[in-house]
């Protein structure tokens, strides 16, 4: 088992599909289904012409209801993460929303499944599927992507050959996910030069029906691959009109899964107990306080060469408090105050004697069975902002201003030579303040903002700090008034973001633990990264295109991101006198995190959905390329560039919307410069039947054609890791209330 990441090696899977041909055939199947439904719709219209007037009036009312539903497409949902109450289609940025209906349809076991088809987003999860690292536009780890659960930053990090910055949250507890790509998200916290992913947990008001005081539900689910069981219980109670509470407990027990070749992948089983407790109090008509706890207790086994090597136990607890006061009579007041504390404790116990090198001396040592390494990371956060709305002349303003602070306290320890030695202990504080004004005048929108960031980090012997001001300017125009083009909007953005070095990047030291002994060199002189993004995008919104009540929403964008002083791991030669690598017996190289002149990343993203009474169809795509440039001008492909993707989705509604069936086809293209990655295509199918108001059955088939593939982002692991093969999921949910 590899224990520390010192540079990344590109790995990927075998060619598990026939590329675009497989994708095209899959899409053809979906489109054929759409055509069949369209013919049925036409036949229904012909029949309607012979119906009596009363029946036609009923149909017209139904269509009006369908239109109201259609206007609630995914891109029309208000982003929880938005500081100004925007929907995704209104946002002059690359934003996406995943709602409860989508999450239910995906029957997600991992965060990777929750984010299926979201353009520009990939998830690295290696064998430890319960821990995930999110990649946005080729950037990930060490805070480049801010992962937030109910307002709480998830900053856990462990040095390893696999994922680095990981988080733990059970999909069953989540009601929606918002994604904002690029440094335009810098109002949501320091360091997010890649973007922000916000997970919002369930509320009692989402679960209780209007006439209910209490309600509960039980869900049981079986998955064929790994023979996994999930049990979930939810309960909600309305104490009075201004106070409610919800609790959710989930238990998952999964064995090792099989890949598309039919081989069992050792170390992929896990069992996890997760819970959620949230209460909402409304002190006044215009204010709301949410207090919440999300926790999980996970366990899994790490392997080395297919043999169990370590037992891992993890406990994660997140506590949040979110207060908002808004008064329509006081347009200057829309105040939000968020406070949070996240504690993650990971214990790693060796199962067999392991030959290591002493981290301090570099001499061989034997780590006996039962040796313990501990990783204790606590993150405290405060986030305060207010939006004031007013007009000057004929220009409307949304002025948002605020500040935030996040403190990481990392304490690692255990046996000499154990894993924790390579994740340095220390403290890091990042803080910032910002002001942003959105000006709207008829067909023109202008957003201008400034953010100030400051950071400091230290351990017992080193300390470093820095600060910077980052600007953002966005211009949006809606130049057309004709019916067909009135919903067309163009925008252009220039935005900067600032990421401070992490404790590990700055302070890692000692000797490589296994295989070959060589030193890690700390680098307290690391410069922070500065992301500078130019983006051009288009939003399009139109109703009643093919038939009354349908809706089309589309967002597309091209971006070019230059990350100045990009940080990555490099190997140094002891024969180079300028490298700082000591020369001595058995020292072939050294490893150190260093700045590159820049990383250049560009790409194109598309997200679209068509929704009508009979069903919906969606198409999303992302194409990403990137490379680093050294200060000497040397160019190298960036190993964190994910597969380019095209995802097509189709869902059909029957039996007065009680039954929904559909599928997804996703083509994944080999990242440029990845020597062993291959193209592959995945096909999924799903069905959901709401038999009664209180009983629902869900079915899903993932990787329907049992494709053998690997995630190219897992290039830092010591062996190729193949993802799950065909997986059938069946779930039943019983609900009750009164």
Secondary structure, DSSP 8 states (H G I E B T S, - for coil): -----SS---------S-THHHHHHHHHHHHHHHHHHHHHHHHHHHHHTTS-HHHHHHHHHHHHHHHHHHTT-GGGSB-TT-SS--BTTT-SSEEEEE-HHHHHHHT-SSHHHHTTT-TTEEEE--S-TTSBEEEETTB-STTSEEEEETTEE---B--SSS-SB-B---GGGEEEEEEEESGGGGGG-TT-SSEEEEEEE--HHHHS-TT-SEEEEEEEEEETTTTEEEEEEEEEEEEETTEEEEEEEEEEEE---BBTTS-B-TT--EEEEEEEEEEEE-SSTTEEEEEEEEEEEEEEEEEETTEEEEEEEEEEEEEEEEEEEEETTEEEEEEEEEEEEEEEEEEEEESS-EEEE-TTT--EEEE-TT-EEEEEEEEEEEEEEEEEEEEETTEEEEEEEEEEEEEEEEEEEESTTSGGGGS--EEEEEEEEEEEEEEEETTEEEEEEEEEEEEEEE-SS-EEEEEEEEEEEEEEE----STTTTTEEEEEEEEEEEE---HHHHH--EE--SSS--EE---TT---EEEEEEEEEEEEEEESSSSTT-EEEEEEEEEEEEEET-EEEEEE-TT-TTS-----TT---EEEEEE-SEEEEEEEEEEEEEEETTEEEEEEEEEEEEEEE-TT--EEE-TT---EEEEEEEEEEETTTTEEEEEEEEEEE--TT-SS---EEEEEEEEEEEEETTEEEEEEEESTT----B-GGGGGSSS--B-B--EEEEEEEEEEE-
